[in-house]
Amino acid sequence: MKALVVGNGGREHALAWTLLQSPNVEKVFCTPGNGGTAIAPYCQNLPIKVDDFAAIANAVESNQIDLVVVGPELPLSLGITDYLQQRNILVFGPNRESAQIEASKSWAKDLMKEADIPTAESETFTAAEAAISYINQQGAPIVVKADGLAAGKGVIVATTVAEARTAVEDLFAQGFSKLVVEEFLVGEEVSVLALTDGVTIIPLLPAQDHKRIGEGDTGKNTGGMGAYAPAPIASTAIMQQIEQEILQPTINTLQKRGIDYRGVLYAGLMITPERKAKILEFNCRFGDPETQAVLPLLETPLDSLLIACAEQKLAQHPSIKWKDGTAVCVVAAAGGYPDAYEKGKVITGIDTAEEKGAIVFHAGTKLEDSKVVTNGGRVLGVTTVGKDFSSAIAQMYPAIESIQFEKMYYRRDIGHRIR
């Protein structure tokens, strides 16, 4: 079969790479793809924007593609799945109505309340004055969230009331019409990406992301600076609680609303000191960089799982098989990220990193004059797999040190909580 992956990040390169591990998949197209998918065997980039649904549908038909896998939240929230389904194209990813679970924080919060899911107390605001008044009453620390897509950077954890007020003013000034102000939860975060066909839901291995730019989890929030899987914090008992009290009730409540959610339900969770999981947010797609740590451990062919979700046959699919061991992904970023950064820097040493046992997933890269150059803030995701965390991390840093580009930056403490 042939598949098409929509998107151009590290997550999409990981999806393409994993699909190509399957004996059933002969070729993967990427729209628009990146420098890594441009040079990967059995991969082909198509210069189509993620929101050009007509061009994507035409590419599917002209290339006789069997399955479309949508990576980013933007095309999902704009209705790419609805558009392709209307043309009888098999697509993995929730429809526009379902994608509100990420596209609108207030919509998601209402769903959580209806489903009686454990989460932080919150209020939604359409005016800065009311939000600031609420913050003054609640005090800090407190969390301010943009009610809309913000590329993973719309959440501000304010440690002071003044910082929270500034966050409110800044987000409204950026054009967001609603904000959610939320209770600050204490504990350790974990990401659980679950596959669902709208009825059955199956969690993948739990992963832990590192959102902050600085070591020791300091500095600004980013799209994610590294991840590892499986995350020990999510014990068997906690995973059972997540499935029974969060994932399944969410799907049940969506069904009650008449919403047919097929794709990934990504639960961003806080594990409290009492060892209970509370939901921080839902996303409607694979995580980035969690995907780069989870999928290299998958033994079951990915295409069979995605097709089972799209065709609402997940309950009939054999149980998922995983490889033994642990995977660690460290993100190499452009200097200055998540603020202003430069592009077009030549990248060297990827082959050497791969010779040292790493899988190098491209994110913000492109192929230019036969050279791979930087083309984004998060440039590469370097993944290693070992029998345990210590062996995976022992391979990681020698591998990533082989890679060079001007002003390259990466955190050296990924997985510090379990080291």
KENU-996092 format. One record per residue (C-alpha): chain; x, z, y. Coordinates in Angstrom, 1 decimal. Layout:
N
['A' [X Z Y]] ...
END
This chain:
419
['A' [0.0 0.0 0.0]] ['A' [0.9 -0.3 3.7]] ['A' [0.4 2.5 6.2]] ['A' [0.5 2.6 10.0]] ['A' [1.5 5.8 11.9]] ['A' [0.3 6.1 15.5]] ['A' [2.8 7.8 17.8]] ['A' [6.4 7.9 18.8]] ['A' [7.7 11.5 18.2]] ['A' [9.6 13.5 15.7]] ['A' [6.3 14.3 13.9]] ['A' [5.6 10.6 13.5]] ['A' [9.0 9.8 12.2]] ['A' [8.6 12.7 9.7]] ['A' [5.2 11.3 8.6]] ['A' [6.6 7.8 8.2]] ['A' [9.6 9.2 6.2]] ['A' [7.4 11.2 3.9]] ['A' [4.9 8.4 3.3]] ['A' [7.9 6.2 2.3]] ['A' [8.9 8.8 -0.4]] ['A' [5.7 7.9 -2.2]] ['A' [5.9 5.2 -5.0]] ['A' [2.6 3.9 -3.7]] ['A' [3.8 3.0 -0.2]] ['A' [5.8 -0.2 0.3]] ['A' [5.9 -0.3 4.1]] ['A' [5.1 1.8 7.1]] ['A' [4.4 0.4 10.6]] ['A' [4.7 2.6 13.7]] ['A' [2.9 2.2 17.0]] ['A' [5.0 2.3 19.1]] ['A' [7.6 4.3 17.1]] ['A' [11.0 5.3 18.2]] ['A' [14.7 4.6 17.6]] ['A' [14.6 6.2 14.2]] ['A' [11.6 4.2 12.9]] ['A' [13.1 1.1 14.4]] ['A' [16.1 1.3 12.1]] ['A' [14.6 3.0 9.0]] ['A' [14.3 0.9 5.8]] ['A' [10.8 -0.4 5.1]] ['A' [9.7 0.6 8.6]] ['A' [8.6 -1.6 11.4]] ['A' [7.8 -0.7 15.0]] ['A' [4.9 -2.5 16.8]] ['A' [5.0 -2.4 20.6]] ['A' [1.5 -1.0 21.0]] ['A' [0.4 2.0 23.1]] ['A' [-1.3 4.8 21.3]] ['A' [-4.5 4.4 23.4]] ['A' [-4.7 0.6 22.9]] ['A' [-7.3 0.8 20.1]] ['A' [-8.2 -2.9 20.0]] ['A' [-4.5 -3.9 19.6]] ['A' [-4.1 -1.3 16.9]] ['A' [-7.1 -2.5 15.0]] ['A' [-5.9 -6.1 15.3]] ['A' [-2.4 -5.0 13.9]] ['A' [-4.1 -3.3 11.0]] ['A' [-6.0 -6.5 10.1]] ['A' [-3.2 -9.0 10.7]] ['A' [-0.7 -6.9 8.6]] ['A' [-3.2 -5.9 5.9]] ['A' [-2.6 -2.2 6.5]] ['A' [-4.5 0.1 4.2]] ['A' [-4.3 3.5 6.0]] ['A' [-3.9 4.6 9.6]] ['A' [-2.4 8.0 10.2]] ['A' [-2.8 9.3 13.8]] ['A' [0.0 11.6 15.0]] ['A' [-0.7 12.7 18.6]] ['A' [-3.7 14.5 20.1]] ['A' [-4.2 12.1 22.9]] ['A' [-5.6 9.1 20.9]] ['A' [-7.6 11.5 18.8]] ['A' [-9.2 13.1 21.8]] ['A' [-10.0 9.6 23.2]] ['A' [-11.7 8.5 20.0]] ['A' [-9.3 6.4 18.0]] ['A' [-10.8 7.5 14.7]] ['A' [-14.3 6.6 15.8]] ['A' [-13.1 3.2 17.0]] ['A' [-11.3 2.4 13.7]] ['A' [-14.0 3.7 11.5]] ['A' [-16.6 1.5 13.2]] ['A' [-14.4 -1.4 12.0]] ['A' [-14.2 -0.1 8.4]] ['A' [-10.5 0.9 8.8]] ['A' [-9.5 3.9 6.7]] ['A' [-8.0 6.5 9.2]] ['A' [-6.6 10.0 8.8]] ['A' [-7.4 12.1 11.8]] ['A' [-10.5 13.9 13.3]] ['A' [-13.0 12.0 15.3]] ['A' [-13.5 12.5 19.1]] ['A' [-16.1 15.2 18.8]] ['A' [-13.9 17.2 16.3]] ['A' [-10.8 16.7 18.5]] ['A' [-12.4 18.9 21.2]] ['A' [-11.0 21.8 19.2]] ['A' [-7.7 21.0 20.9]] ['A' [-8.8 19.0 23.9]] ['A' [-10.9 21.9 25.3]] ['A' [-9.7 25.5 25.0]] ['A' [-13.2 26.8 26.1]] ['A' [-15.0 24.6 23.5]] ['A' [-12.7 26.0 20.8]] ['A' [-13.2 29.6 22.0]] ['A' [-17.0 29.1 21.8]] ['A' [-16.6 27.8 18.3]] ['A' [-14.5 30.9 17.3]] ['A' [-17.1 33.3 18.7]] ['A' [-19.8 31.4 16.8]] ['A' [-17.8 31.6 13.6]] ['A' [-16.9 35.2 14.1]] ['A' [-13.2 34.4 13.8]] ['A' [-10.6 37.1 14.8]] ['A' [-9.1 36.0 18.1]] ['A' [-8.1 37.3 21.6]] ['A' [-10.8 38.4 24.0]] ['A' [-11.1 35.7 26.8]] ['A' [-13.1 34.4 29.7]] ['A' [-13.4 30.8 31.0]] ['A' [-13.2 30.0 34.7]] ['A' [-13.9 27.0 36.9]] ['A' [-12.6 28.5 40.2]] ['A' [-9.3 30.2 41.0]] ['A' [-10.8 33.1 42.9]] ['A' [-12.9 34.3 39.9]] ['A' [-10.0 33.9 37.5]] ['A' [-7.7 35.9 39.8]] ['A' [-10.3 38.6 40.2]] ['A' [-10.5 38.9 36.4]] ['A' [-6.7 39.0 36.1]] ['A' [-6.6 41.8 38.8]] ['A' [-9.1 43.8 36.7]] ['A' [-7.3 43.2 33.3]] ['A' [-3.7 43.6 34.4]] ['A' [-0.7 42.1 32.7]] ['A' [0.7 40.9 30.4]] ['A' [-2.1 38.3 30.1]] ['A' [-2.3 34.6 29.0]] ['A' [-3.5 31.7 31.2]] ['A' [-4.5 28.5 29.4]] ['A' [-5.3 25.0 30.7]] ['A' [-8.6 23.8 29.4]] ['A' [-7.3 20.3 28.4]] ['A' [-4.4 18.5 26.9]] ['A' [-1.0 19.5 28.4]] ['A' [1.6 18.3 25.9]] ['A' [2.1 21.8 24.5]] ['A' [2.9 23.2 27.9]] ['A' [-0.5 24.4 29.2]] ['A' [-0.1 28.0 28.1]] ['A' [1.5 30.6 30.4]] ['A' [2.2 34.0 29.1]] ['A' [2.3 36.0 32.3]] ['A' [4.2 39.3 32.3]] ['A' [3.0 40.3 35.8]] ['A' [-0.3 39.9 37.7]] ['A' [1.6 37.9 40.3]] ['A' [2.9 35.4 37.7]] ['A' [-0.7 35.0 36.3]] ['A' [-2.1 34.3 39.7]] ['A' [0.6 31.7 40.3]] ['A' [-0.2 30.1 36.9]] ['A' [-3.9 29.9 37.8]] ['A' [-3.2 28.3 41.1]] ['A' [-0.7 25.8 39.6]] ['A' [-3.0 24.7 36.8]] ['A' [-5.9 24.1 39.1]] ['A' [-3.6 22.3 41.5]] ['A' [-2.5 20.0 38.6]] ['A' [-6.1 18.9 38.2]] ['A' [-7.5 21.0 35.4]] ['A' [-11.2 21.8 36.1]] ['A' [-11.3 24.8 33.7]] ['A' [-9.0 27.6 32.6]] ['A' [-9.2 30.2 29.9]] ['A' [-7.7 33.6 30.7]] ['A' [-7.0 35.5 27.5]] ['A' [-5.9 38.9 26.2]] ['A' [-2.2 39.1 25.4]] ['A' [-1.8 39.7 21.6]] ['A' [1.3 41.5 20.2]] ['A' [2.9 40.4 17.0]] ['A' [4.7 37.5 15.4]] ['A' [3.5 33.9 15.6]] ['A' [3.0 31.6 12.7]] ['A' [1.6 28.1 12.3]] ['A' [-0.6 27.0 9.4]] ['A' [-1.4 23.3 9.1]] ['A' [-4.3 22.8 6.8]] ['A' [-5.7 19.5 5.4]] ['A' [-9.5 19.1 5.4]] ['A' [-12.0 16.5 4.5]] ['A' [-14.7 18.3 6.4]] ['A' [-15.8 20.4 3.4]] ['A' [-12.7 21.5 1.5]] ['A' [-9.7 22.9 3.3]] ['A' [-6.2 23.3 1.9]] ['A' [-3.5 25.1 3.8]] ['A' [0.0 23.7 3.7]] ['A' [3.1 26.0 3.7]] ['A' [3.2 28.4 6.7]] ['A' [5.8 27.6 9.3]] ['A' [7.2 29.4 12.3]] ['A' [7.9 27.5 15.6]] ['A' [10.2 28.6 18.4]] ['A' [8.4 27.6 21.7]] ['A' [10.8 29.0 24.3]] ['A' [13.7 27.0 25.6]] ['A' [16.2 29.9 25.5]] ['A' [17.8 31.8 22.7]] ['A' [16.1 35.1 21.9]] ['A' [12.8 33.4 22.8]] ['A' [13.5 33.4 26.5]] ['A' [12.7 31.0 29.3]] ['A' [10.0 28.4 29.7]] ['A' [7.6 27.2 27.0]] ['A' [8.4 23.8 25.4]] ['A' [6.8 21.6 22.8]] ['A' [8.9 23.5 20.2]] ['A' [12.7 23.9 19.8]] ['A' [12.8 24.4 16.0]] ['A' [10.9 25.6 13.0]] ['A' [11.3 26.8 9.4]] ['A' [9.0 26.9 6.4]] ['A' [7.8 28.7 4.5]] ['A' [7.6 31.6 7.0]] ['A' [8.0 34.9 5.2]] ['A' [5.7 36.7 7.7]] ['A' [2.7 34.9 6.2]] ['A' [2.6 36.8 2.9]] ['A' [0.2 35.8 0.1]] ['A' [-2.3 38.5 1.3]] ['A' [-2.1 37.2 4.9]] ['A' [-2.6 33.6 3.8]] ['A' [-5.7 34.6 1.9]] ['A' [-7.0 36.3 5.0]] ['A' [-6.3 33.2 7.1]] ['A' [-8.1 31.0 4.6]] ['A' [-11.1 33.3 4.1]] ['A' [-11.6 34.6 7.6]] ['A' [-10.3 31.7 9.8]] ['A' [-10.0 28.3 8.2]] ['A' [-13.1 28.2 6.0]] ['A' [-15.4 29.8 8.5]] ['A' [-14.2 27.2 11.1]] ['A' [-15.1 24.3 8.8]] ['A' [-18.4 25.9 7.9]] ['A' [-19.3 26.3 11.5]] ['A' [-18.3 22.8 12.3]] ['A' [-20.5 21.6 9.5]] ['A' [-23.4 23.7 10.9]] ['A' [-22.9 21.9 14.2]] ['A' [-23.1 18.6 12.4]] ['A' [-19.4 17.8 13.1]] ['A' [-17.5 15.9 10.4]] ['A' [-13.9 17.1 10.8]] ['A' [-11.5 15.2 8.6]] ['A' [-7.7 15.5 9.2]] ['A' [-5.4 18.4 10.0]] ['A' [-6.7 21.7 11.3]] ['A' [-3.7 23.4 12.8]] ['A' [-4.1 27.1 13.3]] ['A' [-1.7 28.8 15.7]] ['A' [-1.8 32.4 14.7]] ['A' [-0.5 35.9 15.7]] ['A' [0.2 38.3 12.9]] ['A' [-0.4 41.7 14.5]] ['A' [1.6 44.9 13.7]] ['A' [-1.4 45.9 11.5]] ['A' [-0.6 42.7 9.4]] ['A' [-3.8 40.9 10.4]] ['A' [-4.0 37.3 11.5]] ['A' [-5.7 36.4 14.8]] ['A' [-6.1 32.9 16.0]] ['A' [-4.3 31.9 19.2]] ['A' [-5.4 28.3 19.3]] ['A' [-6.4 25.4 17.2]] ['A' [-4.9 21.9 17.3]] ['A' [-6.3 18.8 15.8]] ['A' [-3.1 17.2 14.4]] ['A' [0.2 17.9 12.7]] ['A' [2.5 20.3 14.5]] ['A' [5.8 19.2 16.1]] ['A' [8.3 20.4 15.0]] ['A' [6.5 22.3 12.1]] ['A' [5.8 19.0 10.4]] ['A' [9.6 18.3 10.2]] ['A' [10.1 21.5 8.3]] ['A' [7.0 21.4 6.1]] ['A' [6.9 17.8 4.8]] ['A' [10.4 17.7 3.4]] ['A' [9.2 20.4 0.9]] ['A' [6.2 18.4 -0.2]] ['A' [6.4 17.1 -3.7]] ['A' [2.8 15.6 -3.9]] ['A' [2.7 12.1 -2.5]] ['A' [1.5 12.4 1.1]] ['A' [-0.6 9.2 1.0]] ['A' [-2.8 10.5 -1.8]] ['A' [-3.6 13.7 0.2]] ['A' [-4.4 11.8 3.4]] ['A' [-6.6 9.3 1.7]] ['A' [-8.5 12.1 -0.1]] ['A' [-9.2 13.7 3.3]] ['A' [-10.3 10.4 4.9]] ['A' [-12.6 9.6 1.9]] ['A' [-13.9 13.2 1.7]] ['A' [-12.5 13.6 -1.9]] ['A' [-10.1 16.5 -1.3]] ['A' [-11.9 18.8 -3.8]] ['A' [-11.2 16.2 -6.5]] ['A' [-7.5 15.9 -5.7]] ['A' [-5.0 17.8 -7.9]] ['A' [-3.4 20.9 -6.4]] ['A' [-0.5 20.4 -4.0]] ['A' [2.9 20.7 -5.5]] ['A' [5.9 22.0 -3.5]] ['A' [9.6 21.9 -4.0]] ['A' [11.5 25.1 -4.3]] ['A' [13.4 26.3 -1.3]] ['A' [13.3 26.5 2.5]] ['A' [13.5 23.9 5.2]] ['A' [14.8 24.5 8.7]] ['A' [14.5 22.1 11.7]] ['A' [16.5 22.5 14.9]] ['A' [15.6 20.3 17.9]] ['A' [18.3 18.7 19.9]] ['A' [17.0 18.3 23.5]] ['A' [18.1 16.6 26.7]] ['A' [19.8 18.8 29.2]] ['A' [17.3 20.0 31.7]] ['A' [14.3 19.9 29.4]] ['A' [11.5 21.1 29.8]] ['A' [12.1 20.3 33.5]] ['A' [13.7 17.1 34.7]] ['A' [16.1 15.3 32.4]] ['A' [18.0 12.0 32.1]] ['A' [17.4 9.3 29.6]] ['A' [19.5 6.4 28.2]] ['A' [22.4 8.6 26.9]] ['A' [24.1 7.0 23.8]] ['A' [23.7 9.2 20.6]] ['A' [26.5 9.3 18.1]] ['A' [27.2 11.2 14.9]] ['A' [23.8 10.9 13.2]] ['A' [25.3 9.3 10.1]] ['A' [27.8 12.1 9.8]] ['A' [25.0 14.7 10.1]] ['A' [23.1 12.9 7.3]] ['A' [26.3 12.8 5.2]] ['A' [26.4 16.6 5.6]] ['A' [22.9 16.9 4.0]] ['A' [20.6 16.7 7.0]] ['A' [17.5 14.7 7.5]] ['A' [17.5 13.5 11.1]] ['A' [14.1 12.8 12.6]] ['A' [14.1 10.9 15.8]] ['A' [11.7 12.0 18.6]] ['A' [12.7 10.9 22.2]] ['A' [14.9 8.0 21.2]] ['A' [14.9 4.2 21.4]] ['A' [17.0 1.3 20.2]] ['A' [18.8 -0.4 23.0]] ['A' [21.4 -3.2 22.4]] ['A' [21.8 -2.0 18.8]] ['A' [22.5 1.5 20.0]] ['A' [20.3 4.5 19.7]] ['A' [19.8 6.2 23.1]] ['A' [17.9 9.2 24.4]] ['A' [14.4 8.5 25.7]] ['A' [12.7 11.9 26.0]] ['A' [13.0 15.6 26.4]] ['A' [13.1 16.5 22.7]] ['A' [15.5 13.9 21.3]] ['A' [16.1 14.7 17.6]] ['A' [14.8 17.1 15.0]] ['A' [17.6 17.9 12.5]] ['A' [16.2 19.3 9.2]] ['A' [18.1 20.8 6.2]] ['A' [16.7 22.1 2.9]] ['A' [18.2 24.8 0.9]] ['A' [17.4 27.2 -2.0]] ['A' [16.7 29.9 0.6]] ['A' [16.8 30.3 4.4]] ['A' [20.5 31.3 4.4]] ['A' [21.6 28.2 2.6]] ['A' [19.4 25.9 4.7]] ['A' [20.8 27.4 8.0]] ['A' [24.3 27.3 6.6]] ['A' [24.0 23.5 6.3]] ['A' [22.1 23.1 9.6]] ['A' [24.5 23.9 12.3]] ['A' [27.6 22.1 10.9]] ['A' [25.3 19.0 10.6]] ['A' [23.8 19.2 14.1]] ['A' [27.3 19.8 15.6]] ['A' [28.2 16.3 14.3]] ['A' [25.7 14.8 16.7]] ['A' [26.6 14.1 20.3]] ['A' [25.0 12.8 23.5]] ['A' [25.6 13.8 27.1]] ['A' [24.1 17.2 28.0]] ['A' [22.7 17.7 24.5]] ['A' [21.2 21.2 24.1]] ['A' [19.9 23.1 21.1]] ['A' [19.1 26.7 20.3]] ['A' [21.6 28.4 17.9]] ['A' [19.2 31.1 16.8]] ['A' [16.4 29.3 15.1]] ['A' [15.0 31.7 12.5]] ['A' [16.5 34.7 14.2]] ['A' [13.6 36.9 12.9]] ['A' [14.7 36.4 9.3]] ['A' [18.4 36.2 9.6]] 
END
